[in-house]
Amino acid sequence: MAAILPKAAGRAFGRRGFADGDLVTRWDAIVGREIAAHCLPLRLARAKAGKAGGTLMLRVEAGFGLELQHLEPLLIERINAYFGYRTVTAISLRQGPLGRRPVRLAKGPPSLPAEAEAALGRRLASIEDDELREALRRLGRSFHTRQGG
């Protein structure tokens, strides 16, 4: 599977103008999570021979298009810095739904058995700084949970 997937994905990305797929697969890392949460790359139209860069077509959530227009120079700069050359010189926006994305839920602090929680509380009782004590409590819970209780 590992040998076949890059070849198959490469063809699919190639049809959309994405030579190696990095722009799609690393979108969050390239433009930042805040921007990536509201838009997705659809296609990269290459410039004509002899011209640098191309036009990146993005699907943008309703209500974010105007802000993205203002962020266009920053977006182009981030993309080109990632690739090390002028990959993109312009951005074209298409408004529409982004589709379902996996929701990342924040994990709460791990729970401990009552006996372990009480022991941890006794160890931390002498710490006067509330913030430090709570940070150490979270660390202790995490450590206890990873050690298998």
C-alpha positions in Angstrom: 0.0 0.0 0.0 2.8 2.4 0.9 4.4 1.9 -2.5 1.2 2.4 -4.5 -0.4 5.3 -2.7 2.2 8.0 -3.6 1.9 7.1 -7.3 -1.9 7.1 -7.3 -2.1 10.3 -5.2 0.5 11.9 -7.4 -1.6 11.4 -10.5 -4.7 12.8 -8.8 -2.7 15.9 -7.5 -1.1 16.3 -10.9 -4.5 16.7 -12.6 -5.2 19.6 -10.3 -1.8 21.2 -11.0 -0.2 20.2 -7.7 3.1 18.6 -8.7 3.9 16.8 -5.5 0.8 17.3 -3.4 2.6 19.2 -0.6 0.4 22.2 -1.0 -2.7 20.1 -0.3 -1.3 17.7 2.3 0.6 20.3 4.3 -1.9 23.2 3.8 -2.3 23.8 7.6 1.5 24.0 8.1 2.1 26.2 5.1 -0.6 28.9 5.7 -1.3 28.4 9.4 -4.2 26.8 11.1 -6.3 30.0 11.4 -6.3 30.5 7.7 -6.5 26.8 6.7 -9.6 26.4 8.8 -11.5 28.6 6.3 -10.1 27.7 2.9 -8.8 24.8 0.9 -6.6 24.6 -2.3 -8.6 23.4 -5.3 -6.2 23.8 -8.3 -2.9 25.5 -9.2 -3.0 26.9 -12.8 0.5 27.1 -14.0 1.7 30.2 -15.7 2.5 30.1 -19.4 6.0 29.2 -20.5 8.6 31.7 -19.5 6.6 33.2 -16.7 7.1 32.4 -13.0 4.4 31.2 -10.7 0.8 30.5 -11.3 -2.7 31.2 -9.9 -3.9 29.2 -6.9 -7.6 28.6 -6.8 -9.0 28.3 -3.3 -12.4 27.2 -2.0 -13.4 29.7 0.8 -16.1 29.5 3.4 -18.9 32.0 3.2 -18.0 35.2 5.0 -14.2 34.7 4.9 -13.6 35.7 1.3 -13.1 39.4 2.0 -10.7 38.7 4.8 -8.8 36.3 2.6 -8.5 39.0 -0.1 -6.8 41.2 2.4 -4.5 38.3 3.4 -3.6 37.4 -0.2 0.0 38.9 -0.1 0.7 37.1 3.2 -0.7 33.8 1.8 1.4 34.1 -1.4 4.5 34.9 0.7 4.0 31.9 3.0 3.4 29.5 0.1 6.4 30.7 -1.9 8.6 30.6 1.2 7.6 27.0 1.8 8.6 26.0 -1.7 11.6 28.3 -2.0 10.6 29.8 -5.3 7.7 31.7 -6.8 5.1 28.9 -7.0 2.1 31.3 -6.7 1.8 34.8 -8.0 -2.0 35.2 -7.7 -5.0 33.7 -5.8 -8.5 33.1 -7.2 -11.3 32.6 -4.7 -14.4 30.3 -5.1 -16.9 30.6 -2.3 -18.5 27.3 -1.2 -18.7 24.8 1.6 -15.4 23.2 2.7 -17.1 19.9 3.5 -16.8 18.0 6.8 -13.5 18.2 8.6 -12.7 16.1 11.6 -13.4 17.9 14.8 -10.5 18.0 17.2 -11.7 17.8 20.7 -9.6 19.0 23.5 -8.7 16.2 25.9 -9.6 16.8 29.5 -7.2 15.9 32.3 -7.0 12.2 32.8 -8.9 10.8 35.8 -7.2 8.8 38.5 -8.5 6.3 41.0 -9.5 8.0 44.2 -6.6 6.5 46.1 -4.0 7.8 43.5 -5.7 11.2 43.4 -5.5 11.5 47.2 -1.8 10.5 47.2 -1.0 13.0 44.5 -2.9 15.7 46.5 -0.8 14.9 49.6 2.5 15.2 47.6 1.5 18.6 46.2 0.0 20.0 49.5 3.2 21.8 50.4 3.3 23.8 47.2 2.0 27.3 47.8 1.8 28.6 44.2 -1.7 27.6 43.0 -0.7 27.7 39.3 2.4 25.6 39.8 0.4 23.1 42.0 -2.2 22.7 39.3 0.4 22.3 36.6 2.1 19.6 38.6 -1.2 17.9 39.4 -1.9 17.7 35.6 1.6 16.4 35.0 1.2 13.8 37.8 -2.2 12.6 36.4 -0.7 12.3 32.9 2.4 10.5 34.1 0.3 8.1 36.2 -2.1 7.4 33.3 0.8 6.7 30.9 2.5 4.4 33.3 -0.6 2.2 33.4 -1.9 3.3 36.7 
